[in-house]
């Protein structure tokens, strides 16, 4: 996932989908909160880790470390700007 445009689509599309489903009442509030936590704790960890791994910034075995809060700021430039 070296392409920055594809990365932004991958991180924003699920959030837009969750908001759309909650606005149309297709998803209850409890499920919406559970999906929100899954998005931030699991999905973003994996997506950010894959991006850094494909750019050879971190080894593939260290993708799980992206779940540590604040670890994203260490690689902010590589994740969001390059």
Secondary structure, 3 states (H helix, E strand, C coil): CCCHHHHHHHHHHHHHHHHHHHHCCCCCHHHHHHHHHHHHHHHHHHHHHHHHHHCCCCCHHHHHHHHCCCHHHHCHHHHHHC
